[in-house]
Amino acid sequence: MEGTPNLRLVFAKEGGGTILAESFSRMPFHVFPPFHEQDDGCAYTYVVNPTPGFLGGDRADLEIILRPGSHAFITAPSATKILNTGRDRAEQTVRIHIADKAVLEYVPPYVIPFAGSRFRQNTRVQMEKTSRCLLVDWFSTGRVSRGESLAFEEYDNSTVVACDGEPIIFDRFVLLPADEDYSVSGRLESYTLSACLYFINGGSPLPKPLMESIRGLARDGDVLAGVSTLDTDGLVMRIMGRNVPSVQKVLVRVIGLIRRSVLDIENDRILDRLLVTL
């Protein structure tokens, strides 16, 4: 099994829809058979981790491939838990390739680093010129209700997106709570959940009203949020909240707005069905 990913998903266009053309999974992952909604051409699926969480020394490798013209929405029904790893760390690598005219909406579960945990995550996305990608990356500062906020040892997360071979996003942050105080002004302060949403529109300019509409959604009093453009065909939004529901609410509204305005999908109910369990 050396070199074999823990999860490999290949989506392909068939007729007016998308099918899961290839699927392989081994511990700690399992993938649900995709389902379809309202003939929107998208294959919706859950990736499940049935284990209690990641331990020290765990290495997970995920590979997601979208063939030309396909459209997939991938999420999960529960958070990713990083248990006390001791001196070692857990690692996860996600490699994504999106072919021409394909669309990927990837909303993985938020990460909960337990007290004493060390976690490193790398997400690498390769897009073709006319492909589209909506990507969410979010994490909690720990089991807050148990008094474990910022009680982990290390959280190292990086996201790199390249389009037609040219890097357009490089985002990395490393948190070491034992070395620095992140509760001070200008850092995490009292916020316990942080999220980033990236959307790249395949070389086509974003609709002009979209950014202002997103800024309106970002003014929700329960979160601190901001949005900026990536040239003319992409955007990045950062959100901080004091609990999961407050951030989740904004994410669902923004994703729904992007789907309606850019992807021409008028079905917000599917987002409630997919994301409210996270």
C-alpha positions in Angstrom: 0.0 0.0 0.0 3.1 2.3 -0.1 2.2 5.5 -2.1 -1.5 4.7 -2.2 -3.7 7.6 -1.1 -6.2 7.1 1.7 -8.8 8.6 -0.6 -9.0 9.0 -4.4 -12.0 10.4 -6.1 -12.3 11.0 -9.9 -15.4 12.7 -11.2 -16.4 12.8 -14.9 -19.1 14.3 -17.0 -21.7 12.0 -18.3 -24.7 13.3 -20.3 -25.9 16.4 -18.5 -24.6 15.4 -15.1 -21.5 14.2 -13.2 -20.7 10.7 -12.1 -18.1 9.3 -9.7 -16.0 7.6 -12.3 -13.3 6.2 -9.9 -13.3 5.8 -6.2 -10.8 4.3 -3.7 -10.8 4.7 0.0 -9.1 3.1 3.0 -8.8 4.1 6.6 -9.5 6.6 7.9 -11.9 7.6 5.1 -15.0 6.4 3.4 -17.0 8.2 0.7 -20.8 8.1 0.3 -22.2 7.4 -3.2 -23.0 10.8 -4.8 -26.5 12.1 -5.2 -28.0 14.7 -7.5 -30.4 17.6 -7.1 -32.7 19.3 -9.5 -30.7 18.4 -12.6 -28.1 21.1 -11.8 -25.3 18.8 -13.2 -23.5 18.5 -9.8 -22.6 15.4 -8.0 -22.9 15.9 -4.2 -21.1 13.6 -1.8 -19.8 13.2 1.8 -16.4 12.0 2.9 -16.6 10.3 6.3 -13.9 9.6 8.9 -15.5 7.0 11.2 -12.5 7.0 13.6 -12.4 9.1 16.8 -9.8 11.3 15.2 -6.2 11.7 14.2 -3.3 10.6 16.5 0.4 11.3 16.5 2.1 9.8 13.5 -1.1 9.6 11.4 -0.5 10.5 7.7 -3.6 11.0 5.5 -3.4 11.6 1.7 -6.4 12.7 -0.3 -6.6 13.0 -4.1 -9.5 14.6 -5.9 -9.7 14.8 -9.7 -12.3 16.5 -11.8 -12.3 15.6 -15.5 -13.4 18.2 -18.1 -16.9 19.6 -17.7 -17.7 17.8 -14.4 -19.1 19.4 -11.3 -18.7 18.0 -7.7 -19.6 19.3 -4.3 -17.7 17.5 -1.5 -18.2 18.0 2.2 -18.4 15.9 5.4 -21.0 15.4 8.2 -18.8 16.1 11.2 -15.6 17.9 12.3 -12.1 16.6 12.0 -10.7 15.9 15.4 -7.0 16.0 16.2 -6.5 14.1 19.4 -3.5 14.5 21.7 -0.6 13.6 19.5 2.2 13.7 22.0 5.5 14.8 20.6 4.7 13.6 17.1 2.2 15.3 14.8 -0.7 14.2 12.5 -0.5 15.3 8.9 -3.0 15.6 6.1 -2.3 16.3 2.4 -5.0 17.2 -0.1 -4.1 17.2 -3.8 -6.8 18.5 -6.2 -6.8 18.8 -10.0 -9.7 20.6 -11.8 -9.7 20.2 -15.6 -11.1 22.6 -18.2 -14.7 23.7 -17.6 -15.0 21.6 -14.5 -16.3 23.0 -11.1 -15.3 21.9 -7.7 -17.0 23.0 -4.5 -14.9 21.7 -1.6 -16.2 22.4 1.9 -14.3 20.0 4.2 -15.1 19.8 7.9 -13.6 22.3 10.3 -10.7 21.1 12.3 -10.8 20.8 16.1 -7.2 20.5 17.6 -7.5 18.9 21.1 -5.2 19.9 23.9 -1.7 18.6 23.4 -2.1 18.1 19.6 0.1 18.9 16.7 -1.3 19.0 13.2 0.0 20.0 9.8 -2.3 20.2 6.7 -1.3 21.0 3.1 -3.9 21.6 0.4 -2.7 21.9 -3.2 -5.0 22.8 -6.1 -4.1 22.7 -9.8 -6.7 24.4 -12.0 -7.0 24.7 -15.8 -7.8 28.1 -17.3 -11.6 27.6 -17.6 -12.2 25.7 -14.4 -13.8 27.0 -11.3 -13.1 26.3 -7.6 -14.8 27.2 -4.4 -12.7 26.1 -1.4 -13.4 26.5 2.3 -10.7 26.1 5.0 -11.8 26.5 8.7 -10.7 25.5 12.2 -11.7 25.9 15.8 -9.2 26.9 18.5 -10.1 23.7 20.4 -12.8 22.2 22.6 -13.9 25.5 23.8 -16.7 24.2 26.1 -14.1 22.1 27.9 -11.8 25.1 28.4 -9.3 23.9 25.8 -9.2 27.0 23.6 -5.6 27.3 22.2 -4.5 24.4 24.3 -2.9 22.6 21.3 0.8 22.6 20.7 0.9 23.3 16.9 -1.4 24.1 14.1 0.3 24.5 10.7 -2.0 25.0 7.7 -1.2 25.9 4.1 -3.2 26.4 0.9 -1.8 26.8 -2.6 -3.8 27.3 -5.7 -2.3 27.4 -9.2 -4.2 28.2 -12.4 -2.7 27.2 -15.7 0.6 26.6 -13.9 0.7 30.1 -12.4 0.3 30.4 -8.6 -2.6 32.7 -7.6 -3.0 31.8 -3.9 -0.5 31.0 -1.2 -1.9 31.1 2.3 -0.2 29.7 5.3 -0.4 30.3 9.0 1.3 28.6 11.9 -0.1 28.8 15.5 2.2 27.9 18.4 0.1 28.9 21.5 3.0 28.0 23.9 5.2 30.6 22.3 2.7 33.4 21.5 -0.4 35.0 22.9 -3.1 34.9 20.2 -5.8 36.3 22.5 -4.4 39.9 22.2 -5.9 42.7 20.1 -5.3 42.3 16.4 -5.0 38.5 16.6 -7.7 36.0 17.4 -8.8 38.0 20.4 -11.9 36.2 21.8 -12.8 34.5 18.6 -12.7 30.8 18.6 -13.5 29.8 15.0 -11.6 31.1 11.9 -12.6 30.4 8.2 -11.3 31.3 4.8 -13.4 31.0 1.6 -11.7 31.1 -1.8 -13.5 31.3 -5.1 -11.8 31.4 -8.5 -14.0 31.8 -11.5 -12.0 30.4 -14.3 -10.7 33.5 -16.0 -14.2 35.2 -16.2 -14.7 38.4 -14.3 -17.0 38.2 -11.3 -20.4 39.9 -11.5 -19.9 43.5 -10.3 -22.7 43.4 -7.7 -21.3 40.2 -6.1 -18.6 41.7 -4.0 -20.9 44.4 -2.5 -23.5 41.7 -1.7 -20.9 39.6 0.0 -19.8 42.6 2.0 -23.4 43.1 3.1 -23.5 39.5 4.4 -20.1 40.0 6.1 -21.7 42.7 8.3 -23.4 40.1 10.4 -23.0 41.3 14.0 -22.0 37.8 15.2 -18.8 37.6 13.2 -15.8 39.7 12.1 -15.4 39.3 8.3 -13.8 40.9 5.2 -13.6 40.1 1.5 -11.2 41.1 -1.2 -10.7 40.3 -4.9 -8.0 38.2 -6.6 -7.5 40.2 -9.8 -10.9 40.2 -11.5 -11.9 36.5 -11.5 -11.6 35.5 -7.8 -12.1 36.4 -4.2 -11.0 35.5 -0.8 -13.1 36.0 2.3 -12.0 35.6 5.9 -14.4 35.1 8.8 -13.9 34.9 12.6 -16.6 34.0 15.0 -17.1 33.0 18.6 -19.0 29.8 17.8 -19.6 27.4 14.9 -23.2 28.4 14.1 -22.3 32.1 13.6 -19.6 31.3 11.0 -21.6 28.5 9.4 -24.5 30.9 8.8 -22.3 33.4 6.9 -20.6 30.6 4.9 -23.9 29.1 3.8 -25.3 32.5 2.8 -22.1 33.4 0.8 -21.8 30.0 -0.9 -25.5 30.2 -1.8 -25.0 33.7 -3.3 -22.0 32.6 -5.4 -23.9 29.6 -6.6 -26.9 31.8 -7.7 -24.8 34.6 -9.1 -22.0 32.7 -10.9 -22.9 29.0 -11.1 -26.6 29.7 -11.9 -27.8 27.2 -9.3 -31.0 28.3 -7.5 -31.1 25.8 -4.6 -30.2 27.1 -1.2 -32.0 24.2 0.6 -29.3 21.8 -0.5 -26.7 23.8 1.4 -28.8 23.7 4.6 -29.0 19.9 4.1 -25.2 19.5 3.5 -23.7 22.0 5.8 -25.8 22.4 8.9 -24.5 19.2 10.4 -20.9 20.4 10.4 
